[in-house]
């Protein structure tokens, strides 16, 4: 069962949603729901990856960039 929510979009975003919904022949609700589900699935995958790498040593961005520069990659 679906739940109702009021969401306010910027005019340009709303126009893009209307155009996208017409392009895929679906309602704005379906387009928004699909986008949110895709984002949530991506977030879940990221969290799984973080959990898998929990024990790995971390490297700071600064150290990594220095290594790339030292190796002539940048």
N, CA, C, O and CB atoms as a CASP TS submission, in Angstrom:
PFRMAT TS
TARGET T0000
AUTHOR 0000-0000-0000
METHOD Language model
MODEL 1
PARENT N/A
ATOM      1  N   UNK     1       0.840  -1.171   0.000  1.00  0.00           N
ATOM      2  CA  UNK     1       0.000   0.000   0.000  1.00  0.00           C
ATOM      3  C   UNK     1       0.896   1.248   0.000  1.00  0.00           C
ATOM      4  O   UNK     1       1.868   1.328   0.751  1.00  0.00           O
ATOM      5  CB  UNK     1      -0.962  -0.010   1.223  1.00  0.00           C
ATOM      6  N   UNK     2       0.570   2.164  -0.808  1.00  0.00           N
ATOM      7  CA  UNK     2       1.346   3.398  -0.933  1.00  0.00           C
ATOM      8  C   UNK     2       0.970   4.400   0.149  1.00  0.00           C
ATOM      9  O   UNK     2      -0.161   4.422   0.634  1.00  0.00           O
ATOM     10  CB  UNK     2       1.140   4.019  -2.314  1.00  0.00           C
ATOM     11  N   UNK     3       1.938   5.224   0.513  1.00  0.00           N
ATOM     12  CA  UNK     3       1.720   6.320   1.460  1.00  0.00           C
ATOM     13  C   UNK     3       1.834   7.634   0.705  1.00  0.00           C
ATOM     14  O   UNK     3       2.577   7.734  -0.272  1.00  0.00           O
ATOM     15  CB  UNK     3       2.742   6.265   2.645  1.00  0.00           C
ATOM     16  N   UNK     4       1.117   8.613   1.145  1.00  0.00           N
ATOM     17  CA  UNK     4       1.117   9.929   0.515  1.00  0.00           C
ATOM     18  C   UNK     4       2.080  10.844   1.261  1.00  0.00           C
ATOM     19  O   UNK     4       2.145  10.834   2.490  1.00  0.00           O
ATOM     20  CB  UNK     4      -0.313  10.536   0.492  1.00  0.00           C
ATOM     21  N   UNK     5       2.829  11.638   0.492  1.00  0.00           N
ATOM     22  CA  UNK     5       3.721  12.645   1.069  1.00  0.00           C
ATOM     23  C   UNK     5       3.706  13.861   0.159  1.00  0.00           C
ATOM     24  O   UNK     5       3.532  13.742  -1.053  1.00  0.00           O
ATOM     25  CB  UNK     5       5.178  12.091   1.249  1.00  0.00           C
ATOM     26  N   UNK     6       3.888  15.010   0.747  1.00  0.00           N
ATOM     27  CA  UNK     6       3.968  16.236  -0.037  1.00  0.00           C
ATOM     28  C   UNK     6       5.432  16.602  -0.171  1.00  0.00           C
ATOM     29  O   UNK     6       6.141  16.752   0.824  1.00  0.00           O
ATOM     30  CB  UNK     6       3.151  17.396   0.619  1.00  0.00           C
ATOM     31  N   UNK     7       5.877  16.746  -1.405  1.00  0.00           N
ATOM     32  CA  UNK     7       7.268  17.094  -1.689  1.00  0.00           C
ATOM     33  C   UNK     7       7.259  18.326  -2.585  1.00  0.00           C
ATOM     34  O   UNK     7       6.516  18.393  -3.564  1.00  0.00           O
ATOM     35  CB  UNK     7       8.043  15.898  -2.366  1.00  0.00           C
ATOM     36  N   UNK     8       8.086  19.287  -2.237  1.00  0.00           N
ATOM     37  CA  UNK     8       8.190  20.498  -3.041  1.00  0.00           C
ATOM     38  C   UNK     8       9.461  20.428  -3.872  1.00  0.00           C
ATOM     39  O   UNK     8      10.555  20.261  -3.334  1.00  0.00           O
ATOM     40  CB  UNK     8       8.181  21.769  -2.147  1.00  0.00           C
ATOM     41  N   UNK     9       9.313  20.558  -5.193  1.00  0.00           N
ATOM     42  CA  UNK     9      10.434  20.524  -6.120  1.00  0.00           C
ATOM     43  C   UNK     9      10.728  21.918  -6.634  1.00  0.00           C
ATOM     44  O   UNK     9       9.827  22.747  -6.765  1.00  0.00           O
ATOM     45  CB  UNK     9      10.149  19.574  -7.285  1.00  0.00           C
ATOM     46  N   UNK    10      11.974  22.167  -6.919  1.00  0.00           N
ATOM     47  CA  UNK    10      12.326  23.394  -7.626  1.00  0.00           C
ATOM     48  C   UNK    10      11.663  23.312  -8.998  1.00  0.00           C
ATOM     49  O   UNK    10      11.506  22.214  -9.533  1.00  0.00           O
ATOM     50  CB  UNK    10      13.900  23.580  -7.742  1.00  0.00           C
ATOM     51  N   UNK    11      11.274  24.439  -9.578  1.00  0.00           N
ATOM     52  CA  UNK    11      10.562  24.419 -10.866  1.00  0.00           C
ATOM     53  C   UNK    11      11.300  23.634 -11.957  1.00  0.00           C
ATOM     54  O   UNK    11      10.674  22.905 -12.726  1.00  0.00           O
ATOM     55  CB  UNK    11      10.336  25.839 -11.341  1.00  0.00           C
ATOM     56  N   UNK    12      12.617  23.781 -12.025  1.00  0.00           N
ATOM     57  CA  UNK    12      13.380  23.079 -13.067  1.00  0.00           C
ATOM     58  C   UNK    12      13.377  21.571 -12.842  1.00  0.00           C
ATOM     59  O   UNK    12      13.320  20.792 -13.793  1.00  0.00           O
ATOM     60  CB  UNK    12      14.821  23.594 -13.110  1.00  0.00           C
ATOM     61  N   UNK    13      13.440  21.166 -11.567  1.00  0.00           N
ATOM     62  CA  UNK    13      13.407  19.740 -11.243  1.00  0.00           C
ATOM     63  C   UNK    13      12.035  19.169 -11.581  1.00  0.00           C
ATOM     64  O   UNK    13      11.930  18.070 -12.125  1.00  0.00           O
ATOM     65  CB  UNK    13      13.741  19.503  -9.747  1.00  0.00           C
ATOM     66  N   UNK    14      10.993  19.913 -11.259  1.00  0.00           N
ATOM     67  CA  UNK    14       9.637  19.450 -11.563  1.00  0.00           C
ATOM     68  C   UNK    14       9.440  19.299 -13.074  1.00  0.00           C
ATOM     69  O   UNK    14       8.838  18.330 -13.536  1.00  0.00           O
ATOM     70  CB  UNK    14       8.592  20.428 -10.986  1.00  0.00           C
ATOM     71  N   UNK    15       9.957  20.270 -13.838  1.00  0.00           N
ATOM     72  CA  UNK    15       9.849  20.187 -15.299  1.00  0.00           C
ATOM     73  C   UNK    15      10.587  18.951 -15.816  1.00  0.00           C
ATOM     74  O   UNK    15      10.080  18.235 -16.680  1.00  0.00           O
ATOM     75  CB  UNK    15      10.417  21.469 -15.964  1.00  0.00           C
ATOM     76  N   UNK    16      11.787  18.704 -15.281  1.00  0.00           N
ATOM     77  CA  UNK    16      12.554  17.523 -15.696  1.00  0.00           C
ATOM     78  C   UNK    16      11.802  16.246 -15.355  1.00  0.00           C
ATOM     79  O   UNK    16      11.789  15.304 -16.146  1.00  0.00           O
ATOM     80  CB  UNK    16      13.940  17.513 -15.027  1.00  0.00           C
ATOM     81  N   UNK    17      11.174  16.207 -14.182  1.00  0.00           N
ATOM     82  CA  UNK    17      10.384  15.033 -13.803  1.00  0.00           C
ATOM     83  C   UNK    17       9.192  14.829 -14.724  1.00  0.00           C
ATOM     84  O   UNK    17       8.887  13.701 -15.110  1.00  0.00           O
ATOM     85  CB  UNK    17       9.904  15.165 -12.368  1.00  0.00           C
ATOM     86  N   UNK    18       8.517  15.920 -15.077  1.00  0.00           N
ATOM     87  CA  UNK    18       7.379  15.810 -16.012  1.00  0.00           C
ATOM     88  C   UNK    18       7.845  15.262 -17.359  1.00  0.00           C
ATOM     89  O   UNK    18       7.204  14.387 -17.941  1.00  0.00           O
ATOM     90  CB  UNK    18       6.693  17.190 -16.208  1.00  0.00           C
ATOM     91  N   UNK    19       8.972  15.791 -17.847  1.00  0.00           N
ATOM     92  CA  UNK    19       9.497  15.330 -19.138  1.00  0.00           C
ATOM     93  C   UNK    19       9.915  13.864 -19.064  1.00  0.00           C
ATOM     94  O   UNK    19       9.627  13.084 -19.972  1.00  0.00           O
ATOM     95  CB  UNK    19      10.692  16.197 -19.577  1.00  0.00           C
ATOM     96  N   UNK    20      10.596  13.494 -17.978  1.00  0.00           N
ATOM     97  CA  UNK    20      11.029  12.102 -17.811  1.00  0.00           C
ATOM     98  C   UNK    20       9.835  11.171 -17.706  1.00  0.00           C
ATOM     99  O   UNK    20       9.830  10.096 -18.306  1.00  0.00           O
ATOM    100  CB  UNK    20      11.914  11.958 -16.568  1.00  0.00           C
ATOM    101  N   UNK    21       8.825  11.574 -16.953  1.00  0.00           N
ATOM    102  CA  UNK    21       7.654  10.712 -16.806  1.00  0.00           C
ATOM    103  C   UNK    21       6.931  10.524 -18.136  1.00  0.00           C
ATOM    104  O   UNK    21       6.413   9.443 -18.414  1.00  0.00           O
ATOM    105  CB  UNK    21       6.695  11.293 -15.769  1.00  0.00           C
ATOM    106  N   UNK    22       6.893  11.571 -18.955  1.00  0.00           N
ATOM    107  CA  UNK    22       6.284  11.441 -20.280  1.00  0.00           C
ATOM    108  C   UNK    22       7.127  10.537 -21.171  1.00  0.00           C
ATOM    109  O   UNK    22       6.597   9.750 -21.955  1.00  0.00           O
ATOM    110  CB  UNK    22       6.113  12.823 -20.935  1.00  0.00           C
ATOM    111  N   UNK    23       8.437  10.658 -21.040  1.00  0.00           N
ATOM    112  CA  UNK    23       9.351   9.854 -21.867  1.00  0.00           C
ATOM    113  C   UNK    23       9.208   8.363 -21.570  1.00  0.00           C
ATOM    114  O   UNK    23       9.218   7.540 -22.486  1.00  0.00           O
ATOM    115  CB  UNK    23      10.806  10.293 -21.636  1.00  0.00           C
ATOM    116  N   UNK    24       9.074   8.016 -20.293  1.00  0.00           N
ATOM    117  CA  UNK    24       8.993   6.607 -19.913  1.00  0.00           C
ATOM    118  C   UNK    24       7.549   6.132 -19.738  1.00  0.00           C
ATOM    119  O   UNK    24       7.312   4.985 -19.361  1.00  0.00           O
ATOM    120  CB  UNK    24       9.766   6.374 -18.629  1.00  0.00           C
ATOM    121  N   UNK    25       6.586   7.017 -20.013  1.00  0.00           N
ATOM    122  CA  UNK    25       5.163   6.707 -19.905  1.00  0.00           C
ATOM    123  C   UNK    25       4.809   6.180 -18.517  1.00  0.00           C
ATOM    124  O   UNK    25       4.189   5.127 -18.367  1.00  0.00           O
ATOM    125  CB  UNK    25       4.764   5.686 -20.966  1.00  0.00           C
ATOM    126  N   UNK    26       5.223   6.950 -17.507  1.00  0.00           N
ATOM    127  CA  UNK    26       4.931   6.602 -16.119  1.00  0.00           C
ATOM    128  C   UNK    26       4.622   7.893 -15.368  1.00  0.00           C
ATOM    129  O   UNK    26       4.959   8.986 -15.823  1.00  0.00           O
ATOM    130  CB  UNK    26       6.129   5.828 -15.453  1.00  0.00           C
ATOM    131  N   UNK    27       3.986   7.753 -14.231  1.00  0.00           N
ATOM    132  CA  UNK    27       3.668   8.941 -13.436  1.00  0.00           C
ATOM    133  C   UNK    27       4.940   9.475 -12.771  1.00  0.00           C
ATOM    134  O   UNK    27       5.947   8.774 -12.663  1.00  0.00           O
ATOM    135  CB  UNK    27       2.587   8.614 -12.365  1.00  0.00           C
ATOM    136  N   UNK    28       4.867  10.732 -12.331  1.00  0.00           N
ATOM    137  CA  UNK    28       5.983  11.315 -11.588  1.00  0.00           C
ATOM    138  C   UNK    28       6.246  10.489 -10.331  1.00  0.00           C
ATOM    139  O   UNK    28       7.401  10.300  -9.951  1.00  0.00           O
ATOM    140  CB  UNK    28       5.691  12.796 -11.221  1.00  0.00           C
ATOM    141  N   UNK    29       5.203  10.000  -9.686  1.00  0.00           N
ATOM    142  CA  UNK    29       5.372   9.176  -8.483  1.00  0.00           C
ATOM    143  C   UNK    29       6.209   7.940  -8.772  1.00  0.00           C
ATOM    144  O   UNK    29       7.088   7.586  -7.985  1.00  0.00           O
ATOM    145  CB  UNK    29       4.011   8.762  -7.924  1.00  0.00           C
ATOM    146  N   UNK    30       5.944   7.283  -9.891  1.00  0.00           N
ATOM    147  CA  UNK    30       6.706   6.084 -10.262  1.00  0.00           C
ATOM    148  C   UNK    30       8.162   6.451 -10.535  1.00  0.00           C
ATOM    149  O   UNK    30       9.074   5.746 -10.102  1.00  0.00           O
ATOM    150  CB  UNK    30       6.082   5.399 -11.505  1.00  0.00           C
ATOM    151  N   UNK    31       8.380   7.550 -11.250  1.00  0.00           N
ATOM    152  CA  UNK    31       9.756   7.978 -11.564  1.00  0.00           C
ATOM    153  C   UNK    31      10.513   8.294 -10.277  1.00  0.00           C
ATOM    154  O   UNK    31      11.657   7.870 -10.114  1.00  0.00           O
ATOM    155  CB  UNK    31       9.750   9.221 -12.503  1.00  0.00           C
ATOM    156  N   UNK    32       9.889   9.029  -9.367  1.00  0.00           N
ATOM    157  CA  UNK    32      10.538   9.387  -8.102  1.00  0.00           C
ATOM    158  C   UNK    32      10.773   8.145  -7.248  1.00  0.00           C
ATOM    159  O   UNK    32      11.857   7.981  -6.690  1.00  0.00           O
ATOM    160  CB  UNK    32       9.687  10.412  -7.327  1.00  0.00           C
ATOM    161  N   UNK    33       9.783   7.276  -7.138  1.00  0.00           N
ATOM    162  CA  UNK    33       9.949   6.039  -6.365  1.00  0.00           C
ATOM    163  C   UNK    33      11.090   5.188  -6.910  1.00  0.00           C
ATOM    164  O   UNK    33      11.899   4.665  -6.144  1.00  0.00           O
ATOM    165  CB  UNK    33       8.650   5.230  -6.372  1.00  0.00           C
ATOM    166  N   UNK    34      11.155   5.050  -8.237  1.00  0.00           N
ATOM    167  CA  UNK    34      12.226   4.256  -8.847  1.00  0.00           C
ATOM    168  C   UNK    34      13.598   4.870  -8.563  1.00  0.00           C
ATOM    169  O   UNK    34      14.557   4.152  -8.281  1.00  0.00           O
ATOM    170  CB  UNK    34      12.006   4.139 -10.366  1.00  0.00           C
ATOM    171  N   UNK    35      13.688   6.195  -8.637  1.00  0.00           N
ATOM    172  CA  UNK    35      14.960   6.869  -8.376  1.00  0.00           C
ATOM    173  C   UNK    35      15.375   6.693  -6.918  1.00  0.00           C
ATOM    174  O   UNK    35      16.548   6.450  -6.632  1.00  0.00           O
ATOM    175  CB  UNK    35      14.859   8.363  -8.722  1.00  0.00           C
ATOM    176  N   UNK    36      14.434   6.813  -6.009  1.00  0.00           N
ATOM    177  CA  UNK    36      14.748   6.661  -4.586  1.00  0.00           C
ATOM    178  C   UNK    36      15.151   5.224  -4.277  1.00  0.00           C
ATOM    179  O   UNK    36      16.102   4.993  -3.529  1.00  0.00           O
ATOM    180  CB  UNK    36      13.543   7.074  -3.717  1.00  0.00           C
ATOM    181  N   UNK    37      14.438   4.262  -4.845  1.00  0.00           N
ATOM    182  CA  UNK    37      14.798   2.852  -4.633  1.00  0.00           C
ATOM    183  C   UNK    37      16.204   2.567  -5.156  1.00  0.00           C
ATOM    184  O   UNK    37      16.973   1.856  -4.508  1.00  0.00           O
ATOM    185  CB  UNK    37      13.778   1.921  -5.325  1.00  0.00           C
ATOM    186  N   UNK    38      16.544   3.112  -6.317  1.00  0.00           N
ATOM    187  CA  UNK    38      17.883   2.905  -6.880  1.00  0.00           C
ATOM    188  C   UNK    38      18.946   3.515  -5.978  1.00  0.00           C
ATOM    189  O   UNK    38      19.998   2.914  -5.760  1.00  0.00           O
ATOM    190  CB  UNK    38      17.978   3.511  -8.292  1.00  0.00           C
ATOM    191  N   UNK    39      18.676   4.705  -5.454  1.00  0.00           N
ATOM    192  CA  UNK    39      19.637   5.352  -4.560  1.00  0.00           C
ATOM    193  C   UNK    39      19.798   4.577  -3.263  1.00  0.00           C
ATOM    194  O   UNK    39      20.916   4.413  -2.774  1.00  0.00           O
ATOM    195  CB  UNK    39      19.203   6.782  -4.258  1.00  0.00           C
ATOM    196  N   UNK    40      18.696   4.098  -2.701  1.00  0.00           N
ATOM    197  CA  UNK    40      18.766   3.312  -1.474  1.00  0.00           C
ATOM    198  C   UNK    40      19.517   2.000  -1.695  1.00  0.00           C
ATOM    199  O   UNK    40      20.276   1.569  -0.826  1.00  0.00           O
ATOM    200  CB  UNK    40      17.360   3.029  -0.949  1.00  0.00           C
ATOM    201  N   UNK    41      19.312   1.363  -2.848  1.00  0.00           N
ATOM    202  CA  UNK    41      20.034   0.126  -3.166  1.00  0.00           C
ATOM    203  C   UNK    41      21.531   0.402  -3.280  1.00  0.00           C
ATOM    204  O   UNK    41      22.349  -0.389  -2.811  1.00  0.00           O
ATOM    205  CB  UNK    41      19.502  -0.495  -4.479  1.00  0.00           C
ATOM    206  N   UNK    42      21.885   1.519  -3.900  1.00  0.00           N
ATOM    207  CA  UNK    42      23.299   1.893  -4.020  1.00  0.00           C
ATOM    208  C   UNK    42      23.892   2.161  -2.642  1.00  0.00           C
ATOM    209  O   UNK    42      25.020   1.754  -2.366  1.00  0.00           O
ATOM    210  CB  UNK    42      23.462   3.137  -4.925  1.00  0.00           C
ATOM    211  N   UNK    43      23.151   2.836  -1.781  1.00  0.00           N
ATOM    212  CA  UNK    43      23.616   3.085  -0.415  1.00  0.00           C
ATOM    213  C   UNK    43      23.841   1.769   0.332  1.00  0.00           C
ATOM    214  O   UNK    43      24.829   1.626   1.052  1.00  0.00           O
ATOM    215  CB  UNK    43      22.602   3.961   0.346  1.00  0.00           C
ATOM    216  N   UNK    44      22.932   0.815   0.163  1.00  0.00           N
ATOM    217  CA  UNK    44      23.062  -0.482   0.822  1.00  0.00           C
ATOM    218  C   UNK    44      24.315  -1.206   0.332  1.00  0.00           C
ATOM    219  O   UNK    44      25.031  -1.811   1.130  1.00  0.00           O
ATOM    220  CB  UNK    44      21.810  -1.346   0.571  1.00  0.00           C
ATOM    221  N   UNK    45      24.585  -1.150  -0.966  1.00  0.00           N
ATOM    222  CA  UNK    45      25.801  -1.765  -1.511  1.00  0.00           C
ATOM    223  C   UNK    45      27.043  -1.100  -0.933  1.00  0.00           C
ATOM    224  O   UNK    45      28.004  -1.781  -0.577  1.00  0.00           O
ATOM    225  CB  UNK    45      25.815  -1.671  -3.049  1.00  0.00           C
ATOM    226  N   UNK    46      27.029   0.227  -0.840  1.00  0.00           N
ATOM    227  CA  UNK    46      28.164   0.945  -0.263  1.00  0.00           C
ATOM    228  C   UNK    46      28.407   0.507   1.180  1.00  0.00           C
ATOM    229  O   UNK    46      29.550   0.279   1.577  1.00  0.00           O
ATOM    230  CB  UNK    46      27.926   2.463  -0.324  1.00  0.00           C
ATOM    231  N   UNK    47      27.341   0.390   1.960  1.00  0.00           N
ATOM    232  CA  UNK    47      27.482  -0.024   3.353  1.00  0.00           C
ATOM    233  C   UNK    47      28.041  -1.437   3.457  1.00  0.00           C
ATOM    234  O   UNK    47      28.848  -1.721   4.342  1.00  0.00           O
ATOM    235  CB  UNK    47      26.139   0.060   4.069  1.00  0.00           C
ATOM    236  N   UNK    48      27.616  -2.327   2.558  1.00  0.00           N
ATOM    237  CA  UNK    48      28.160  -3.688   2.536  1.00  0.00           C
ATOM    238  C   UNK    48      29.654  -3.657   2.219  1.00  0.00           C
ATOM    239  O   UNK    48      30.440  -4.362   2.852  1.00  0.00           O
ATOM    240  CB  UNK    48      27.410  -4.559   1.502  1.00  0.00           C
ATOM    241  N   UNK    49      30.044  -2.846   1.246  1.00  0.00           N
ATOM    242  CA  UNK    49      31.459  -2.727   0.890  1.00  0.00           C
ATOM    243  C   UNK    49      32.272  -2.171   2.045  1.00  0.00           C
ATOM    244  O   UNK    49      33.376  -2.648   2.310  1.00  0.00           O
ATOM    245  CB  UNK    49      31.628  -1.839  -0.338  1.00  0.00           C
ATOM    246  N   UNK    50      31.739  -1.163   2.739  1.00  0.00           N
ATOM    247  CA  UNK    50      32.447  -0.600   3.899  1.00  0.00           C
ATOM    248  C   UNK    50      32.640  -1.678   4.971  1.00  0.00           C
ATOM    249  O   UNK    50      33.707  -1.775   5.578  1.00  0.00           O
ATOM    250  CB  UNK    50      31.664   0.615   4.486  1.00  0.00           C
ATOM    251  N   UNK    51      31.607  -2.478   5.196  1.00  0.00           N
ATOM    252  CA  UNK    51      31.701  -3.533   6.206  1.00  0.00           C
ATOM    253  C   UNK    51      32.757  -4.566   5.821  1.00  0.00           C
ATOM    254  O   UNK    51      33.491  -5.047   6.684  1.00  0.00           O
ATOM    255  CB  UNK    51      30.339  -4.216   6.395  1.00  0.00           C
ATOM    256  N   UNK    52      32.841  -4.913   4.537  1.00  0.00           N
ATOM    257  CA  UNK    52      33.839  -5.883   4.066  1.00  0.00           C
ATOM    258  C   UNK    52      35.255  -5.360   4.248  1.00  0.00           C
ATOM    259  O   UNK    52      36.181  -6.134   4.490  1.00  0.00           O
ATOM    260  CB  UNK    52      33.600  -6.223   2.595  1.00  0.00           C
ATOM    261  N   UNK    53      35.425  -4.041   4.130  1.00  0.00           N
ATOM    262  CA  UNK    53      36.761  -3.436   4.211  1.00  0.00           C
ATOM    263  C   UNK    53      37.100  -2.929   5.608  1.00  0.00           C
ATOM    264  O   UNK    53      38.121  -2.269   5.797  1.00  0.00           O
ATOM    265  CB  UNK    53      36.868  -2.295   3.228  1.00  0.00           C
ATOM    266  N   UNK    54      36.269  -3.226   6.566  1.00  0.00           N
ATOM    267  CA  UNK    54      36.420  -2.670   7.913  1.00  0.00           C
ATOM    268  C   UNK    54      37.815  -2.906   8.487  1.00  0.00           C
ATOM    269  O   UNK    54      38.373  -2.007   9.116  1.00  0.00           O
ATOM    270  CB  UNK    54      35.380  -3.270   8.841  1.00  0.00           C
ATOM    271  N   UNK    55      38.384  -4.076   8.289  1.00  0.00           N
ATOM    272  CA  UNK    55      39.683  -4.402   8.868  1.00  0.00           C
ATOM    273  C   UNK    55      40.879  -3.929   8.055  1.00  0.00           C
ATOM    274  O   UNK    55      42.017  -4.037   8.512  1.00  0.00           O
ATOM    275  CB  UNK    55      39.780  -5.861   9.051  1.00  0.00           C
ATOM    276  N   UNK    56      40.638  -3.411   6.866  1.00  0.00           N
ATOM    277  CA  UNK    56      41.743  -2.974   6.015  1.00  0.00           C
ATOM    278  C   UNK    56      42.303  -1.644   6.513  1.00  0.00           C
ATOM    279  O   UNK    56      41.569  -0.802   7.030  1.00  0.00           O
ATOM    280  CB  UNK    56      41.281  -2.847   4.550  1.00  0.00           C
ATOM    281  N   UNK    57      43.617  -1.470   6.349  1.00  0.00           N
ATOM    282  CA  UNK    57      44.191  -0.183   6.748  1.00  0.00           C
ATOM    283  C   UNK    57      43.687   0.932   5.828  1.00  0.00           C
ATOM    284  O   UNK    57      43.430   0.720   4.643  1.00  0.00           O
ATOM    285  CB  UNK    57      45.737  -0.244   6.721  1.00  0.00           C
ATOM    286  N   UNK    58      43.558   2.108   6.407  1.00  0.00           N
ATOM    287  CA  UNK    58      43.098   3.234   5.605  1.00  0.00           C
ATOM    288  C   UNK    58      44.285   4.085   5.184  1.00  0.00           C
ATOM    289  O   UNK    58      45.334   4.073   5.828  1.00  0.00           O
ATOM    290  CB  UNK    58      42.074   4.081   6.384  1.00  0.00           C
ATOM    291  N   UNK    59      44.107   4.819   4.102  1.00  0.00           N
ATOM    292  CA  UNK    59      45.131   5.702   3.569  1.00  0.00           C
ATOM    293  C   UNK    59      44.486   7.071   3.387  1.00  0.00           C
ATOM    294  O   UNK    59      43.392   7.181   2.834  1.00  0.00           O
ATOM    295  CB  UNK    59      45.730   5.155   2.217  1.00  0.00           C
ATOM    296  N   UNK    60      45.161   8.098   3.849  1.00  0.00           N
ATOM    297  CA  UNK    60      44.611   9.437   3.672  1.00  0.00           C
ATOM    298  C   UNK    60      44.715   9.839   2.206  1.00  0.00           C
ATOM    299  O   UNK    60      45.563   9.336   1.469  1.00  0.00           O
ATOM    300  CB  UNK    60      45.344  10.461   4.575  1.00  0.00           C
ATOM    301  N   UNK    61      43.850  10.743   1.800  1.00  0.00           N
ATOM    302  CA  UNK    61      43.892  11.237   0.428  1.00  0.00           C
ATOM    303  C   UNK    61      45.238  11.884   0.147  1.00  0.00           C
ATOM    304  O   UNK    61      45.816  11.689  -0.922  1.00  0.00           O
ATOM    305  CB  UNK    61      42.751  12.238   0.172  1.00  0.00           C
ATOM    306  N   UNK    62      45.736  12.652   1.106  1.00  0.00           N
ATOM    307  CA  UNK    62      47.025  13.331   0.928  1.00  0.00           C
ATOM    308  C   UNK    62      48.153  12.332   0.682  1.00  0.00           C
ATOM    309  O   UNK    62      48.976  12.531  -0.213  1.00  0.00           O
ATOM    310  CB  UNK    62      47.349  14.188   2.157  1.00  0.00           C
ATOM    311  N   UNK    63      48.193  11.262   1.470  1.00  0.00           N
ATOM    312  CA  UNK    63      49.228  10.243   1.296  1.00  0.00           C
ATOM    313  C   UNK    63      49.085   9.531  -0.045  1.00  0.00           C
ATOM    314  O   UNK    63      50.077   9.243  -0.715  1.00  0.00           O
ATOM    315  CB  UNK    63      49.170   9.224   2.437  1.00  0.00           C
ATOM    316  N   UNK    64      47.862   9.254  -0.425  1.00  0.00           N
ATOM    317  CA  UNK    64      47.623   8.567  -1.695  1.00  0.00           C
ATOM    318  C   UNK    64      48.045   9.434  -2.878  1.00  0.00           C
ATOM    319  O   UNK    64      48.659   8.944  -3.827  1.00  0.00           O
ATOM    320  CB  UNK    64      46.144   8.185  -1.825  1.00  0.00           C
ATOM    321  N   UNK    65      47.716  10.720  -2.819  1.00  0.00           N
ATOM    322  CA  UNK    65      48.114  11.631  -3.894  1.00  0.00           C
ATOM    323  C   UNK    65      49.627  11.768  -3.972  1.00  0.00           C
ATOM    324  O   UNK    65      50.186  11.834  -5.066  1.00  0.00           O
ATOM    325  CB  UNK    65      47.477  13.004  -3.690  1.00  0.00           C
ATOM    326  N   UNK    66      50.297  11.812  -2.817  1.00  0.00           N
ATOM    327  CA  UNK    66      51.762  11.874  -2.807  1.00  0.00           C
ATOM    328  C   UNK    66      52.356  10.643  -3.474  1.00  0.00           C
ATOM    329  O   UNK    66      53.324  10.748  -4.227  1.00  0.00           O
ATOM    330  CB  UNK    66      52.289  12.002  -1.368  1.00  0.00           C
ATOM    331  N   UNK    67      51.783   9.478  -3.200  1.00  0.00           N
ATOM    332  CA  UNK    67      52.271   8.228  -3.798  1.00  0.00           C
ATOM    333  C   UNK    67      52.068   8.258  -5.309  1.00  0.00           C
ATOM    334  O   UNK    67      52.970   7.885  -6.060  1.00  0.00           O
ATOM    335  CB  UNK    67      51.548   7.001  -3.182  1.00  0.00           C
ATOM    336  N   UNK    68      50.885   8.701  -5.768  1.00  0.00           N
ATOM    337  CA  UNK    68      50.639   8.790  -7.203  1.00  0.00           C
ATOM    338  C   UNK    68      51.633   9.731  -7.874  1.00  0.00           C
ATOM    339  O   UNK    68      52.130   9.449  -8.964  1.00  0.00           O
ATOM    340  CB  UNK    68      49.209   9.259  -7.470  1.00  0.00           C
ATOM    341  N   UNK    69      51.918  10.847  -7.214  1.00  0.00           N
ATOM    342  CA  UNK    69      52.870  11.796  -7.764  1.00  0.00           C
ATOM    343  C   UNK    69      54.279  11.195  -7.797  1.00  0.00           C
ATOM    344  O   UNK    69      54.988  11.335  -8.793  1.00  0.00           O
ATOM    345  CB  UNK    69      52.859  13.095  -6.945  1.00  0.00           C
ATOM    346  N   UNK    70      54.682  10.534  -6.725  1.00  0.00           N
ATOM    347  CA  UNK    70      55.997   9.887  -6.653  1.00  0.00           C
ATOM    348  C   UNK    70      56.156   8.825  -7.738  1.00  0.00           C
ATOM    349  O   UNK    70      57.231   8.673  -8.317  1.00  0.00           O
ATOM    350  CB  UNK    70      56.205   9.256  -5.271  1.00  0.00           C
ATOM    351  N   UNK    71      55.077   8.095  -8.006  1.00  0.00           N
ATOM    352  CA  UNK    71      55.109   7.037  -9.027  1.00  0.00           C
ATOM    353  C   UNK    71      54.949   7.570 -10.446  1.00  0.00           C
ATOM    354  O   UNK    71      54.964   6.800 -11.406  1.00  0.00           O
ATOM    355  CB  UNK    71      54.022   6.026  -8.750  1.00  0.00           C
ATOM    356  N   UNK    72      54.794   8.895 -10.583  1.00  0.00           N
ATOM    357  CA  UNK    72      54.662   9.504 -11.900  1.00  0.00           C
ATOM    358  C   UNK    72      53.297   9.303 -12.547  1.00  0.00           C
ATOM    359  O   UNK    72      53.155   9.439 -13.762  1.00  0.00           O
ATOM    360  CB  UNK    72      55.709   8.961 -12.799  1.00  0.00           C
ATOM    361  N   UNK    73      52.307   8.983 -11.746  1.00  0.00           N
ATOM    362  CA  UNK    73      50.960   8.738 -12.298  1.00  0.00           C
ATOM    363  C   UNK    73      50.168  10.044 -12.444  1.00  0.00           C
ATOM    364  O   UNK    73      49.215  10.123 -13.219  1.00  0.00           O
ATOM    365  CB  UNK    73      50.182   7.752 -11.395  1.00  0.00           C
ATOM    366  N   UNK    74      50.584  11.069 -11.682  1.00  0.00           N
ATOM    367  CA  UNK    74      49.939  12.377 -11.824  1.00  0.00           C
ATOM    368  C   UNK    74      51.007  13.454 -11.832  1.00  0.00           C
ATOM    369  O   UNK    74      50.689  14.639 -11.943  1.00  0.00           O
ATOM    370  CB  UNK    74      48.912  12.630 -10.681  1.00  0.00           C
TER
END
